[in-house]
């Protein structure tokens, strides 16, 4: 019996992170990043709601990593994401990376918006 791995997206797991950067698919990306079904892209942070809203209908859950510590999303951003029908889970970036990797390995329809950790 032959088993084939099935990929539903171009999403890649998070391989590592450090102060100001993430390593995804062998590439180091400095600053905030968006990872999901369309691949990995730089993200402008909480002011860039258009990139997150473009995920509506493509993912069931958007994980938002808020940096070293968990923080609240700006109310306007949270409201617009919820109105678009996106499920949102907010957590510190290290926890968001771990959760994303686990659910990605299960083939779930997810995306990840990350703010880098500080020292």
N, CA, C and O of each residue as an XYZ file, in Angstrom:
476
protein
N       0.852     -1.174      0.000
C       0.000      0.000      0.000
C       0.895      1.233      0.000
O       1.854      1.317      0.767
N       0.584      2.150     -0.833
C       1.360      3.383     -0.915
C       0.531      4.527     -0.365
O      -0.627      4.707     -0.743
N       1.132      5.302      0.532
C       0.464      6.465      1.099
C       1.101      7.714      0.515
O       2.325      7.814      0.428
N       0.288      8.642      0.125
C       0.779      9.899     -0.415
C       0.390     11.030      0.519
O      -0.726     11.088      1.034
N       1.336     11.917      0.719
C       1.036     13.100      1.505
C       0.221     14.053      0.646
O       0.560     14.297     -0.512
N      -0.845     14.587      1.209
C      -1.701     15.510      0.477
C      -1.532     16.897      1.072
O      -1.651     17.075      2.285
N      -1.258     17.870      0.233
C      -1.165     19.253      0.671
C      -2.331     20.027      0.096
O      -2.591     19.973     -1.106
N      -3.034     20.749      0.957
C      -4.171     21.530      0.504
C      -3.796     22.988      0.256
O      -4.551     23.731     -0.370
N      -2.627     23.392      0.751
C      -2.231     24.793      0.651
C      -0.731     24.899      0.393
O      -0.021     23.895      0.330
N      -0.272     26.127      0.248
C       1.159     26.398      0.139
C       1.741     26.796      1.494
O       2.858     27.309      1.559
N       1.003     26.566      2.564
C       1.460     26.937      3.900
C       2.644     26.077      4.318
O       2.702     24.881      4.029
N       3.591     26.718      5.009
C       4.777     26.027      5.512
C       4.819     26.178      7.023
O       4.360     27.187      7.558
N       5.369     25.175      7.725
C       5.448     25.286      9.179
C       6.481     26.327      9.616
O       7.400     26.666      8.869
N       6.311     26.814     10.815
C       7.263     27.733     11.422
C       8.406     26.886     11.964
O       8.186     25.996     12.785
N       9.621     27.158     11.511
C      10.783     26.368     11.922
C      11.497     26.975     13.119
O      12.184     26.264     13.853
N      11.349     28.254     13.321
C      12.010     28.908     14.447
C      11.697     30.387     14.479
O      11.114     30.940     13.546
N      12.094     31.015     15.567
C      11.891     32.454     15.716
C      12.901     32.979     16.726
O      13.478     32.216     17.501
N      13.100     34.262     16.707
C      13.988     34.930     17.644
C      13.660     36.402     17.659
O      12.681     36.820     17.040
N      14.449     37.198     18.346
C      14.157     38.629     18.423
C      14.074     39.273     17.038
O      15.088     39.443     16.362
N      12.882     39.622     16.634
C      12.672     40.341     15.383
C      12.545     39.507     14.130
O      12.399     40.074     13.047
N      12.593     38.170     14.219
C      12.547     37.373     12.991
C      11.810     36.040     13.196
O      11.579     35.584     14.316
N      11.455     35.445     12.048
C      10.877     34.100     12.000
C      11.597     33.328     10.907
O      12.008     33.916      9.907
N      11.756     32.020     11.082
C      12.317     31.161     10.040
C      11.200     30.233      9.577
O      10.692     29.411     10.340
N      10.831     30.386      8.304
C       9.705     29.645      7.737
C      10.153     29.074      6.396
O      10.577     29.819      5.513
N      10.061     27.767      6.242
C      10.445     27.134      4.982
C      11.889     27.400      4.608
O      12.210     27.529      3.426
N      12.765     27.483      5.597
C      14.175     27.714      5.347
C      14.542     29.164      5.095
O      15.716     29.474      4.891
N      13.579     30.044      5.105
C      13.812     31.464      4.848
C      13.637     32.265      6.131
O      12.693     32.036      6.887
N      14.539     33.196      6.375
C      14.420     34.085      7.529
C      13.669     35.337      7.093
O      14.023     35.982      6.107
N      12.627     35.665      7.847
C      11.810     36.837      7.554
C      11.855     37.748      8.771
O      11.510     37.339      9.880
N      12.282     38.982      8.554
C      12.354     39.953      9.642
C      11.057     40.740      9.717
O      10.493     41.128      8.694
N      10.594     40.970     10.928
C       9.383     41.749     11.133
C       8.139     40.883     11.131
O       8.231     39.658     11.051
N       6.976     41.510     11.219
C       5.715     40.774     11.221
C       5.528     39.966      9.948
O       5.995     40.354      8.877
N       4.841     38.840     10.076
C       4.681     37.926      8.944
C       3.281     37.316      8.965
O       2.666     37.158     10.020
N       2.805     36.983      7.786
C       1.524     36.306      7.613
C       1.790     34.984      6.910
O       2.376     34.958      5.828
N       1.364     33.897      7.515
C       1.554     32.568      6.927
C       0.184     31.920      6.775
O      -0.646     31.975      7.683
N      -0.042     31.307      5.617
C      -1.340     30.686      5.410
C      -1.429     29.972      4.094
O      -0.413     29.580      3.520
N      -2.637     29.799      3.610
C      -2.849     28.986      2.416
C      -2.198     29.545      1.154
O      -1.959     28.801      0.202
N      -1.911     30.832      1.134
C      -1.281     31.442     -0.039
C       0.229     31.559      0.113
O       0.884     32.205     -0.705
N       0.788     30.942      1.148
C       2.222     31.011      1.386
C       2.556     31.972      2.515
O       1.710     32.294      3.350
N       3.788     32.417      2.525
C       4.298     33.298      3.572
C       4.556     34.676      2.990
O       5.205     34.816      1.954
N       4.036     35.696      3.672
C       4.153     37.067      3.187
C       4.539     38.008      4.323
O       4.171     37.763      5.472
N       5.268     39.071      4.028
C       5.463     40.103      5.048
C       4.102     40.702      5.397
O       3.196     40.745      4.566
N       3.980     41.152      6.611
C       2.716     41.730      7.082
C       3.045     43.043      7.772
O       4.057     43.133      8.467
N       2.227     44.043      7.599
C       2.492     45.366      8.170
C       2.009     45.500      9.608
O       2.073     46.595     10.168
N       1.539     44.448     10.210
C       1.081     44.509     11.602
C      -0.394     44.840     11.706
O      -1.150     44.726     10.742
N      -0.778     45.249     12.893
C      -2.197     45.433     13.192
C      -2.890     46.470     12.319
O      -4.116     46.457     12.212
N      -2.137     47.364     11.694
C      -2.753     48.356     10.802
C      -3.094     47.775      9.433
O      -3.803     48.406      8.649
N      -2.595     46.580      9.145
C      -2.803     45.941      7.834
C      -3.949     44.935      7.914
O      -3.731     43.725      7.842
N      -5.152     45.439      8.062
C      -6.299     44.535      8.164
C      -6.699     43.950      6.812
O      -7.344     42.902      6.772
N      -6.339     44.591      5.715
C      -6.710     44.090      4.384
C      -6.114     42.708      4.125
O      -6.786     41.834      3.579
N      -4.861     42.511      4.514
C      -4.220     41.204      4.309
C      -4.934     40.117      5.102
O      -5.062     38.985      4.635
N      -5.395     40.458      6.292
C      -6.100     39.475      7.121
C      -7.509     39.234      6.597
O      -7.976     38.095      6.578
N      -8.181     40.282      6.175
C      -9.540     40.136      5.651
C      -9.565     39.318      4.364
O     -10.574     38.687      4.050
N      -8.464     39.325      3.620
C      -8.381     38.536      2.385
C      -8.421     37.037      2.678
O      -8.623     36.235      1.767
N      -8.232     36.658      3.927
C      -8.266     35.239      4.312
C      -9.694     34.720      4.534
O      -9.904     33.513      4.650
N     -10.659     35.618      4.590
C     -12.049     35.208      4.816
C     -12.477     34.225      3.740
O     -12.290     34.478      2.550
N     -13.044     33.119      4.153
C     -13.485     32.080      3.239
C     -12.399     31.075      2.894
O     -12.701     29.983      2.412
N     -11.133     31.427      3.133
C     -10.026     30.522      2.851
C      -9.603     29.718      4.075
O      -9.073     28.614      3.950
N      -9.842     30.285      5.266
C      -9.436     29.611      6.500
C     -10.588     29.620      7.496
O     -11.497     30.448      7.432
N     -10.512     28.675      8.411
C     -11.515     28.621      9.478
C     -11.063     29.390     10.713
O     -11.876     29.974     11.428
N      -9.742     29.380     10.953
C      -9.201     30.050     12.134
C      -7.947     30.815     11.763
O      -7.087     30.311     11.041
N      -7.854     32.033     12.264
C      -6.661     32.856     12.140
C      -6.039     32.968     13.524
O      -6.659     33.489     14.452
N      -4.816     32.477     13.658
C      -4.075     32.631     14.904
C      -3.289     33.931     14.805
O      -2.630     34.192     13.799
N      -3.360     34.738     15.847
C      -2.633     36.000     15.874
C      -1.656     35.946     17.034
O      -2.050     35.876     18.198
N      -0.380     35.980     16.699
C       0.666     36.023     17.710
C       1.023     37.468     17.973
O       1.423     38.192     17.061
N       0.881     37.892     19.222
C       1.027     39.302     19.575
C       2.419     39.657     20.098
O       2.590     40.702     20.727
N       3.408     38.810     19.850
C       4.759     39.094     20.316
C       5.119     38.231     21.508
O       4.620     37.114     21.648
N       5.983     38.747     22.366
C       6.474     37.987     23.522
C       5.375     37.683     24.531
O       5.395     36.639     25.184
N       4.442     38.572     24.653
C       3.349     38.432     25.617
C       2.009     38.514     24.890
O       1.900     39.127     23.828
N       1.001     37.893     25.475
C      -0.342     38.005     24.904
C      -0.849     39.428     25.109
O      -0.613     40.036     26.153
N      -1.536     39.945     24.119
C      -2.091     41.296     24.184
C      -3.429     41.303     23.448
O      -3.710     40.422     22.635
N      -4.234     42.291     23.741
C      -5.515     42.434     23.053
C      -5.293     42.996     21.653
O      -4.405     43.819     21.430
N      -6.114     42.536     20.720
C      -6.115     43.139     19.386
C      -6.796     44.500     19.467
O      -7.661     44.703     20.318
N      -6.422     45.432     18.598
C      -7.192     46.678     18.529
C      -8.662     46.344     18.241
O      -8.964     45.468     17.430
N      -9.544     47.039     18.902
C     -10.975     46.733     18.821
C     -11.487     46.794     17.379
O     -12.250     45.924     16.958
N     -11.079     47.801     16.632
C     -11.550     47.933     15.239
C     -11.101     46.732     14.403
O     -11.869     46.229     13.583
N      -9.880     46.277     14.602
C      -9.386     45.113     13.858
C     -10.162     43.863     14.247
O     -10.605     43.108     13.381
N     -10.323     43.648     15.520
C     -11.070     42.475     16.008
C     -12.490     42.475     15.441
O     -12.970     41.445     14.969
N     -13.150     43.609     15.486
C     -14.524     43.702     14.990
C     -14.606     43.423     13.488
O     -15.512     42.718     13.044
N     -13.674     43.965     12.704
C     -13.735     43.754     11.253
C     -13.440     42.299     10.893
O     -14.031     41.772      9.950
N     -12.544     41.644     11.618
C     -12.255     40.232     11.353
C     -13.455     39.359     11.706
O     -13.786     38.427     10.973
N     -14.099     39.659     12.818
C     -15.280     38.886     13.211
C     -16.430     39.098     12.238
O     -17.145     38.153     11.905
N     -16.613     40.337     11.779
C     -17.666     40.617     10.803
C     -17.434     39.875      9.490
O     -18.388     39.523      8.796
N     -16.174     39.640      9.151
C     -15.833     38.913      7.924
C     -15.989     37.401      8.089
O     -15.830     36.643      7.132
N     -16.303     36.975      9.313
C     -16.518     35.552      9.560
C     -15.261     34.767      9.886
O     -15.274     33.536      9.862
N     -14.175     35.466     10.193
C     -12.938     34.774     10.557
C     -12.948     34.415     12.038
O     -13.221     35.258     12.893
N     -12.647     33.156     12.327
C     -12.427     32.765     13.711
C     -11.048     33.255     14.115
O     -10.088     33.074     13.367
N     -10.931     33.867     15.273
C      -9.667     34.458     15.707
C      -9.247     33.844     17.037
O     -10.056     33.707     17.956
N      -7.981     33.479     17.127
C      -7.390     33.036     18.391
C      -6.159     33.886     18.623
O      -5.221     33.852     17.825
N      -6.148     34.647     19.701
C      -5.044     35.540     20.009
C      -4.213     34.925     21.122
O      -4.749     34.467     22.131
N      -2.886     34.918     20.928
C      -1.972     34.377     21.939
C      -0.594     34.961     21.710
O      -0.369     35.644     20.711
N       0.318     34.706     22.609
C       1.702     35.125     22.410
C       2.251     34.397     21.177
O       1.815     33.290     20.861
N       3.192     35.012     20.495
C       3.716     34.441     19.254
C       4.314     33.042     19.403
O       4.080     32.207     18.528
N       5.078     32.735     20.469
C       5.592     31.361     20.592
C       4.472     30.313     20.645
O       4.569     29.270     19.999
N       3.433     30.583     21.399
C       2.305     29.651     21.490
C       1.561     29.570     20.163
O       1.102     28.496     19.772
N       1.440     30.697     19.471
C       0.759     30.707     18.172
C       1.522     29.863     17.157
O       0.914     29.147     16.362
N       2.851     29.945     17.180
C       3.673     29.139     16.257
C       3.470     27.653     16.515
O       3.279     26.881     15.576
N       3.509     27.251     17.773
C       3.341     25.829     18.110
C       1.956     25.326     17.708
O       1.826     24.257     17.113
N       0.940     26.090     18.033
C      -0.432     25.684     17.718
C      -0.640     25.595     16.214
O      -1.248     24.644     15.724
N      -0.143     26.574     15.490
C      -0.245     26.595     14.031
C       0.414     25.355     13.430
O      -0.173     24.699     12.569
N       1.618     25.032     13.872
C       2.329     23.875     13.325
C       1.563     22.579     13.549
O       1.500     21.732     12.659
N       0.985     22.423     14.721
C       0.229     21.195     15.013
C      -0.987     21.097     14.105
O      -1.220     20.056     13.490
N      -1.756     22.162     14.015
C      -2.977     22.116     13.200
C      -2.661     22.061     11.709
O      -3.412     21.462     10.938
N      -1.561     22.678     11.299
C      -1.139     22.595      9.901
C      -0.804     21.148      9.545
O      -1.134     20.683      8.454
N      -0.154     20.441     10.458
C       0.200     19.045     10.193
C      -1.035     18.156     10.076
O      -0.977     17.076      9.487
N      -2.145     18.614     10.637
C      -3.407     17.872     10.539
C      -4.204     18.256      9.301
O      -5.282     17.710      9.066
N      -3.687     19.190      8.504
C      -4.372     19.601      7.282
C      -5.509     20.570      7.505
O      -6.397     20.687      6.661
N      -5.497     21.263      8.622
C      -6.579     22.211      8.922
C      -6.472     23.470      8.073
O      -5.399     23.813      7.577
N      -7.601     24.153      7.914
C      -7.669     25.409      7.155
C      -7.370     26.561      8.115
O      -8.277     27.123      8.730
N      -6.085     26.904      8.232
C      -5.669     27.903      9.211
C      -4.699     28.896      8.587
O      -4.136     28.665      7.517
N      -4.524     30.002      9.288
C      -3.524     31.011      8.923
C      -2.952     31.579     10.212
O      -3.496     31.385     11.299
N      -1.839     32.286     10.060
C      -1.114     32.783     11.215
C      -0.575     34.168     10.912
O       0.117     34.366      9.913
N      -0.892     35.129     11.775
C      -0.347     36.481     11.690
C       0.519     36.679     12.929
O       0.050     36.531     14.057
N       1.783     37.014     12.707
C       2.741     37.057     13.822
C       3.445     38.401     13.954
O       3.898     38.992     12.974
N       3.522     38.861     15.196
C       4.388     39.967     15.579
C       5.611     39.318     16.216
O       5.450     38.432     17.055
N       6.823     39.723     15.854
C       8.016     39.072     16.417
C       8.142     39.258     17.925
O       7.605     40.202     18.505
N       8.858     38.342     18.532
C       9.188     38.470     19.948
C      10.335     39.460     20.081
O      11.067     39.712     19.124
N      10.484     40.012     21.264
C      11.613     40.875     21.558
C      12.630     40.056     22.342
O      12.370     38.904     22.689
N      13.746     40.627     22.612
C      14.842     39.910     23.302
C      14.360     39.083     24.410
O      15.156     38.425     25.081
